[in-house]
Structures are given as structure tokens and as C-alpha cells.
Amino acid sequence: MMYKKLPFKLYHIHDFLSAPIATARGFFFNFLIKVIPVVLFSISCSSHQKINLQSEGFYGNTLRIVVYDFIIPEGEAEINSDNEQIKEKVYSRATLLIASYLSIKIPKEKISPATDKLFNNAIEKTLGSCRIMSLSAEENSYYYIVADFDISPINDALASL
């Protein structure tokens, strides 16, 4: 059985795909194949800023907390970042996470009245550094709150032990 001869040789396709950059065709092809996917991938990954807003935890000297809770406005007061109910929920969650963090980080043999005073002062400074990053009202009086705290006073106190 005779095979029909192709009008081109397969190695020409291979030469085209691996064309040197010195030729215009090779440069353009390498640009399309190598640079454009990298740019598209970078652009597609850059839209994931919200993921960081949704994750709770310790990032260097920053504590990020996320609260999603039911909050009923008192009277006709508007819910904003200065609202006492918002601050109470945020401080409550931050205090819980800081207490858990310190219970893991402080060695049991270092616990004393002096360290209690040191860490109480550090916790007060940390809670005073609250920044509400995001506050959004959801359906039926549920609020989604993201807040950051500067925990460098706590980390400094831990380093001094």
C-alpha cells in the first residue's frame, strides 16, 4: 500500500516551531508563545486581593480578624466603623485570638505577675491599634467585618522574655 506524499515535510514544521530568535518570525512566535501566557496568568492572579481580606490570622506584625455576625442597629443609628456594637464584636474576636496566640507562644515557666502586667499593657496597645479594613452589610442585618491590629507590642514583649 502506497502512502500519499505530503506536500510539505514534517521537519519544516519542527523548524518553524523552534525557529531562532534572530529571525522576525521566530521572535514573534516566541513572544506569542512565551510572553503572552505569562502576562495573562499574571493578570488573572492579580484579581485575588479579596482572598487576603477573607483569611483570618497572624501575618508578621498584623493580626487580621474576620467577623460575620447579626447586628441590630440601635434606634436609627447607622452602622459604621465607629459603631459600638461593631467595635465590641471586633474586640471580642481579637481578644480571643490574642489569648490563644499567647497561650501557645508563652512558655509555662515564664508565667508570672510581671509577665502578666507586661502582656496586659501590650494587649491594650494592640487593641488600640484597630483599623476596620472592610465593613459590608449583608442580608437581614448580617455584617461582614474585616479588621487589622498591629501586634508588634505583643511580639516585642514575647521577644523580651
ZALUM-837451 format. One record per atom (N, C-alpha, C, CB): residue in three letters; y, z, x. Coordinates in steps of 0.1 Angstrom, whole numbers, padded with zeros to 4 digits, always signed. Last residue first. Glycine has a CB too. Layout:
! ZALUM-837451
alaYZX;...
***
This chain:
! ZALUM-837451
leu+0381+0766+0111;leu+0370+0776+0111;leu+0363+0776+0124;leu+0360+0773+0100;ser+0399+0745+0112;ser+0403+0757+0119;ser+0392+0768+0119;ser+0415+0763+0112;ala+0388+0725+0095;ala+0387+0723+0110;ala+0391+0736+0118;ala+0397+0712+0113;leu+0394+0736+0070;leu+0380+0735+0075;leu+0378+0733+0090;leu+0373+0724+0067;ala+0421+0733+0071;ala+0416+0747+0070;ala+0401+0747+0074;ala+0417+0753+0056;asp+0422+0705+0071;asp+0428+0713+0082;asp+0422+0727+0082;asp+0443+0713+0081;asn+0411+0700+0046;asn+0404+0695+0058;asn+0409+0702+0070;asn+0406+0680+0059;ile+0431+0712+0030;ile+0417+0717+0029;ile+0409+0713+0042;ile+0410+0712+0017;pro+0453+0696+0036;pro+0454+0710+0038;pro+0439+0717+0038;pro+0462+0717+0028;ser+0443+0670+0027;ser+0445+0673+0042;ser+0447+0688+0044;ser+0457+0665+0047;ile+0440+0660+0002;ile+0432+0672+0006;ile+0433+0675+0021;ile+0417+0670+0002;asp+0459+0649-0023;asp+0459+0649-0008;asp+0452+0662-0004;asp+0474+0649-0002;phe+0446+0633-0051;phe+0451+0645-0045;phe+0450+0644-0030;phe+0442+0658-0050;asp+0449+0611-0078;asp+0447+0613-0064;asp+0453+0626-0060;asp+0452+0601-0056;ala+0434+0601-0110;ala+0445+0609-0102;ala+0440+0610-0088;ala+0447+0623-0108;val+0431+0585-0140;val+0427+0585-0125;val+0438+0591-0118;val+0424+0570-0120;ile+0420+0586-0173;ile+0430+0591-0163;ile+0424+0590-0149;ile+0434+0606-0166;tyr+0418+0576-0204;tyr+0412+0574-0192;tyr+0423+0576-0181;tyr+0407+0559-0190;tyr+0415+0592-0236;tyr+0423+0588-0225;tyr+0415+0586-0212;tyr+0435+0597-0223;tyr+0411+0588-0270;tyr+0405+0590-0257;tyr+0414+0584-0247;tyr+0390+0583-0257;ser+0421+0583-0296;ser+0427+0593-0288;ser+0419+0597-0276;ser+0429+0606-0296;asn+0408+0559-0305;asn+0405+0572-0311;asn+0409+0583-0302;asn+0391+0573-0314;glu+0406+0539-0275;glu+0405+0540-0289;glu+0403+0555-0293;glu+0393+0532-0295;glu+0427+0548-0248;glu+0416+0541-0253;glu+0416+0543-0268;glu+0403+0544-0247;ala+0454+0547-0226;ala+0449+0552-0239;ala+0439+0543-0244;ala+0461+0554-0250;ser+0455+0555-0192;ser+0455+0545-0203;ser+0449+0551-0215;ser+0446+0533-0198;leu+0468+0559-0162;leu+0467+0566-0174;leu+0467+0556-0185;leu+0478+0577-0176;ser+0465+0562-0127;ser+0463+0553-0139;ser+0462+0562-0151;ser+0451+0544-0137;met+0474+0580-0108;met+0474+0566-0105;met+0473+0557-0117;met+0462+0564-0095;ile+0492+0609-0105;ile+0484+0601-0115;ile+0485+0586-0112;ile+0490+0604-0130;arg+0489+0630-0079;arg+0495+0617-0083;arg+0486+0611-0093;arg+0498+0608-0070;cys+0492+0663-0067;cys+0486+0654-0077;cys+0495+0642-0079;cys+0484+0661-0090;ser+0497+0684-0049;ser+0500+0670-0045;ser+0494+0660-0054;ser+0493+0668-0031;gly+0490+0708-0058;gly+0504+0705-0060;gly+0507+0690-0056;gly+0512+0714-0051;leu+0464+0710-0050;leu+0466+0708-0064;leu+0481+0704-0067;leu+0462+0720-0072;thr+0469+0715-0022;thr+0462+0703-0027;thr+0465+0700-0041;thr+0447+0704-0024;lys+0481+0740-0023;lys+0488+0729-0018;lys+0482+0715-0022;lys+0489+0729-0002;glu+0459+0755-0034;glu+0472+0754-0041;glu+0480+0742-0036;glu+0480+0767-0039;ile+0440+0752-0013;ile+0438+0746-0027;ile+0450+0745-0035;ile+0427+0755-0034;ala+0453+0766+0007;ala+0450+0751+0009;ala+0447+0745-0005;ala+0438+0749+0018;asn+0452+0792-0004;asn+0465+0785-0001;asn+0463+0770+0001;asn+0471+0791+0012;asn+0425+0795-0005;asn+0432+0796-0017;asn+0446+0789-0015;asn+0434+0810-0022;phe+0418+0794+0022;phe+0414+0783+0013;phe+0421+0783+0000;phe+0399+0783+0011;leu+0429+0818+0031;leu+0432+0805+0038;leu+0429+0794+0028;leu+0424+0804+0051;lys+0416+0837+0015;lys+0431+0835+0014;lys+0435+0822+0020;lys+0438+0847+0022;asp+0390+0833+0024;asp+0393+0831+0010;asp+0408+0829+0008;asp+0389+0844+0002;thr+0392+0840+0051;thr+0390+0826+0048;thr+0392+0823+0033;thr+0375+0822+0051;ala+0396+0868+0047;ala+0406+0860+0054;ala+0404+0845+0051;ala+0405+0862+0069;pro+0373+0877+0035;pro+0385+0877+0027;pro+0396+0869+0034;pro+0390+0892+0026;ser+0348+0851+0043;ser+0354+0865+0045;ser+0367+0865+0036;ser+0357+0868+0060;ile+0323+0830+0056;ile+0330+0835+0043;ile+0335+0849+0045;ile+0320+0834+0031;lys+0308+0822+0077;lys+0323+0822+0079;lys+0330+0827+0066;lys+0327+0807+0081;glu+0282+0821+0069;glu+0286+0832+0079;glu+0301+0832+0081;glu+0279+0830+0092;lys+0280+0798+0054;lys+0280+0811+0047;lys+0284+0822+0056;lys+0265+0814+0043;pro+0303+0772+0061;pro+0291+0779+0064;pro+0292+0793+0058;pro+0289+0780+0080;ile+0317+0749+0038;ile+0319+0762+0045;ile+0306+0769+0048;ile+0328+0772+0036;lys+0308+0726+0025;lys+0314+0725+0038;lys+0315+0738+0045;lys+0327+0718+0037;ile+0298+0733-0001;ile+0290+0726+0008;ile+0295+0727+0023;ile+0289+0711+0004;ser+0320+0746-0012;ser+0307+0753-0011;ser+0297+0746-0002;ser+0301+0755-0025;leu+0339+0726-0011;leu+0340+0737-0002;leu+0327+0745-0001;leu+0351+0747-0006;tyr+0330+0709-0031;tyr+0331+0704-0018;tyr+0332+0715-0008;tyr+0345+0696-0017;ser+0331+0726-0053;ser+0318+0721-0049;ser+0319+0716-0035;ser+0314+0709-0058;ala+0359+0730-0054;ala+0350+0741-0053;ala+0336+0737-0048;ala+0349+0749-0066;ile+0367+0703-0059;ile+0371+0710-0046;ile+0362+0722-0044;ile+0386+0715-0047;leu+0356+0699-0084;leu+0352+0691-0073;leu+0355+0697-0060;leu+0358+0677-0074;leu+0370+0718-0099;leu+0356+0718-0099;leu+0351+0710-0087;leu+0350+0712-0112;thr+0397+0710-0095;thr+0392+0723-0091;thr+0377+0724-0090;thr+0398+0734-0100;ala+0397+0685-0108;ala+0399+0686-0094;ala+0394+0699-0088;ala+0414+0684-0091;arg+0393+0693-0135;arg+0383+0684-0128;arg+0384+0685-0113;arg+0384+0670-0133;ser+0416+0708-0139;ser+0403+0714-0141;ser+0392+0706-0134;ser+0400+0714-0156;tyr+0436+0689-0134;tyr+0435+0701-0125;tyr+0421+0708-0127;tyr+0446+0711-0128;val+0432+0672-0156;val+0431+0667-0143;val+0429+0679-0133;val+0444+0659-0139;lys+0436+0689-0178;lys+0423+0682-0177;lys+0421+0677-0162;lys+0422+0670-0186;glu+0463+0697-0174;glu+0452+0707-0175;glu+0438+0700-0172;glu+0452+0713-0189;lys+0476+0672-0175;lys+0476+0680-0162;lys+0465+0690-0162;lys+0489+0687-0160;ile+0472+0666-0202;ile+0467+0657-0191;ile+0466+0665-0178;ile+0477+0645-0189;gln+0486+0687-0214;gln+0471+0685-0217;gln+0465+0676-0206;gln+0469+0679-0231;glu+0512+0683-0205;glu+0505+0695-0201;glu+0490+0693-0203;glu+0510+0707-0208;asn+0525+0652-0194;asn+0519+0660-0205;asn+0511+0671-0200;asn+0511+0651-0214;asp+0532+0635-0175;asp+0539+0648-0174;asp+0533+0657-0185;asp+0554+0647-0175;ser+0520+0610-0180;ser+0515+0618-0169;ser+0521+0632-0168;ser+0518+0610-0156;asn+0519+0612-0216;asn+0522+0605-0204;asn+0517+0614-0192;asn+0537+0602-0203;ile+0519+0610-0250;ile+0510+0613-0239;ile+0515+0605-0227;ile+0495+0610-0243;glu+0546+0624-0268;glu+0540+0612-0263;glu+0531+0616-0251;glu+0550+0601-0258;ala+0547+0645-0296;ala+0548+0643-0282;ala+0540+0631-0277;ala+0544+0656-0274;glu+0546+0652-0322;glu+0550+0638-0320;glu+0552+0636-0305;glu+0562+0634-0327;gly+0520+0675-0319;gly+0532+0671-0327;gly+0534+0656-0325;gly+0544+0679-0322;glu+0501+0668-0292;glu+0507+0680-0299;glu+0520+0675-0306;glu+0510+0692-0290;pro+0475+0645-0292;pro+0489+0648-0289;pro+0494+0660-0298;pro+0497+0636-0291;ile+0443+0652-0281;ile+0451+0650-0293;ile+0465+0654-0290;ile+0446+0660-0305;ile+0420+0636-0262;ile+0432+0644-0261;ile+0440+0641-0274;ile+0440+0641-0248;phe+0389+0632-0247;phe+0396+0632-0260;phe+0408+0641-0260;phe+0386+0636-0272;asp+0386+0616-0215;asp+0384+0627-0224;asp+0392+0625-0237;asp+0389+0640-0218;tyr+0378+0610-0184;tyr+0378+0603-0197;tyr+0375+0613-0207;tyr+0367+0591-0197;val+0390+0611-0152;val+0388+0619-0164;val+0388+0609-0176;val+0399+0631-0166;val+0384+0611-0118;val+0384+0603-0130;val+0381+0611-0142;val+0375+0591-0129;ile+0399+0616-0086;ile+0392+0621-0098;ile+0394+0612-0109;ile+0396+0635-0102;arg+0399+0615-0052;arg+0402+0608-0064;arg+0393+0613-0075;arg+0399+0592-0062;leu+0413+0629-0025;leu+0403+0632-0035;leu+0408+0624-0047;leu+0402+0647-0038;thr+0419+0620+0009;thr+0422+0618-0005;thr+0410+0622-0014;thr+0427+0604-0008;asn+0413+0618+0036;asn+0422+0629+0031;asn+0426+0628+0017;asn+0434+0630+0040;gly+0384+0601+0030;gly+0393+0606+0040;gly+0400+0618+0036;gly+0403+0595+0045;tyr+0378+0604-0001;tyr+0380+0593+0007;tyr+0389+0597+0018;tyr+0385+0580-0001;phe+0356+0617-0025;phe+0365+0620-0014;phe+0365+0608-0005;phe+0360+0633-0006;gly+0356+0606-0060;gly+0351+0613-0048;gly+0361+0615-0037;gly+0340+0604-0042;glu+0349+0581-0083;glu+0354+0594-0080;glu+0348+0599-0068;glu+0351+0603-0092;ser+0359+0548-0092;ser+0350+0557-0085;ser+0356+0570-0081;ser+0345+0549-0072;gln+0379+0533-0104;gln+0369+0539-0113;gln+0359+0548-0105;gln+0361+0528-0119;leu+0394+0523-0084;leu+0400+0532-0094;leu+0390+0539-0102;leu+0410+0524-0103;asn+0376+0506-0072;asn+0380+0517-0065;asn+0387+0527-0074;asn+0390+0514-0054;ile+0375+0486-0092;ile+0363+0494-0088;ile+0367+0507-0081;ile+0353+0485-0080;lys+0399+0473-0092;lys+0397+0483-0102;lys+0384+0491-0099;lys+0395+0476-0116;gln+0398+0454-0072;gln+0406+0466-0070;gln+0402+0477-0080;gln+0420+0462-0070;his+0385+0429-0071;his+0377+0441-0074;his+0384+0454-0070;his+0364+0441-0066;ser+0395+0405-0063;ser+0399+0410-0076;ser+0392+0423-0080;ser+0396+0399-0086;ser+0385+0397-0039;ser+0398+0404-0038;ser+0402+0409-0052;ser+0409+0395-0033;cys+0363+0381-0042;cys+0361+0395-0039;cys+0374+0403-0039;cys+0355+0397-0025;ser+0374+0356-0046;ser+0366+0362-0057;ser+0364+0377-0054;ser+0353+0355-0058;ile+0387+0351-0021;ile+0395+0352-0034;ile+0387+0359-0045;ile+0399+0339-0038;ser+0364+0350-0005;ser+0374+0360-0003;ser+0383+0362-0015;ser+0383+0356+0009;phe+0351+0327-0016;phe+0344+0341-0016;phe+0355+0352-0014;phe+0334+0341-0005;leu+0370+0308-0010;leu+0366+0311-0024;leu+0360+0324-0025;leu+0357+0300-0029;val+0370+0309+0018;val+0382+0311+0011;val+0379+0315-0004;val+0392+0299+0011;val+0343+0301+0023;val+0348+0314+0028;val+0361+0318+0020;val+0351+0313+0043;pro+0342+0275+0012;pro+0334+0286+0006;pro+0339+0300+0011;pro+0320+0284+0010;ile+0362+0262+0030;ile+0364+0264+0015;ile+0355+0275+0009;ile+0362+0251+0008;val+0350+0262+0056;val+0362+0270+0053;val+0364+0272+0038;val+0374+0263+0058;lys+0326+0246+0056;lys+0326+0260+0062;lys+0338+0268+0057;lys+0327+0258+0077;ile+0328+0222+0042;ile+0316+0230+0041;ile+0317+0244+0046;ile+0305+0223+0049;leu+0354+0213+0047;leu+0349+0214+0034;leu+0337+0224+0033;leu+0346+0201+0028;phe+0353+0212+0076;phe+0363+0220+0068;phe+0359+0223+0054;phe+0377+0213+0068;asn+0333+0194+0081;asn+0331+0208+0085;asn+0341+0217+0078;asn+0333+0209+0100;phe+0345+0171+0070;phe+0333+0176+0064;phe+0331+0191+0068;phe+0321+0168+0069;phe+0367+0169+0087;phe+0369+0170+0073;phe+0357+0176+0066;phe+0373+0157+0066;phe+0354+0165+0112;phe+0363+0176+0110;phe+0365+0179+0095;phe+0377+0173+0116;gly+0340+0141+0106;gly+0333+0154+0110;gly+0342+0166+0108;gly+0328+0154+0124;arg+0360+0123+0102;arg+0350+0125+0092;arg+0343+0139+0094;arg+0340+0114+0091;ala+0373+0124+0127;ala+0380+0128+0115;ala+0371+0131+0104;ala+0390+0117+0110;thr+0355+0137+0155;thr+0358+0127+0146;thr+0365+0132+0133;thr+0345+0119+0142;ala+0351+0162+0167;ala+0361+0153+0173;ala+0364+0141+0163;ala+0355+0147+0186;ile+0331+0176+0156;ile+0344+0179+0150;ile+0354+0169+0156;ile+0348+0193+0154;pro+0302+0154+0149;pro+0310+0163+0158;pro+0324+0165+0152;pro+0311+0157+0172;ala+0280+0157+0122;ala+0290+0149+0129;ala+0298+0159+0137;ala+0299+0141+0119;ser+0257+0163+0107;ser+0260+0171+0120;ser+0271+0163+0128;ser+0247+0173+0128;leu+0257+0145+0086;leu+0258+0160+0083;leu+0261+0168+0096;leu+0245+0165+0078;phe+0255+0121+0100;phe+0267+0124+0092;phe+0268+0139+0089;phe+0266+0116+0078;asp+0230+0123+0111;asp+0241+0122+0120;asp+0254+0125+0112;asp+0242+0108+0126;his+0215+0124+0088;his+0215+0135+0096;his+0227+0135+0106;his+0202+0136+0105;ile+0219+0098+0079;ile+0224+0109+0071;ile+0225+0122+0079;ile+0214+0111+0059;his+0207+0085+0100;his+0221+0083+0098;his+0227+0094+0089;his+0224+0069+0092;tyr+0180+0090+0097;tyr+0187+0097+0108;tyr+0202+0095+0107;tyr+0182+0093+0121;leu+0172+0074+0076;leu+0174+0088+0074;leu+0182+0095+0085;leu+0161+0095+0071;lys+0188+0043+0073;lys+0178+0051+0080;lys+0182+0065+0078;lys+0178+0047+0095;phe+0189+0022+0044;phe+0195+0030+0054;phe+0185+0038+0061;phe+0207+0039+0049;pro+0174+0010+0025;pro+0185+0002+0030;pro+0192+0010+0041;pro+0194-0002+0019;leu+0138+0015+0030;leu+0151+0020+0026;leu+0162+0012+0032;leu+0153+0035+0029;lys+0111-0005+0021;lys+0120-0001+0032;lys+0134+0003+0026;lys+0122-0012+0042;lys+0084+0006+0002;lys+0096-0002+0003;lys+0106+0004+0013;lys+0103-0002-0011;tyr+0052+0005+0016;tyr+0063+0012+0011;tyr+0075+0004+0012;tyr+0065+0025+0019;met+0021-0009+0006;met+0034-0010+0013;met+0045-0002+0007;met+0038-0025+0014;met-0012+0000+0008;met+0000+0000+0000;met+0012+0000+0009;met+0000+0012-0010;
***
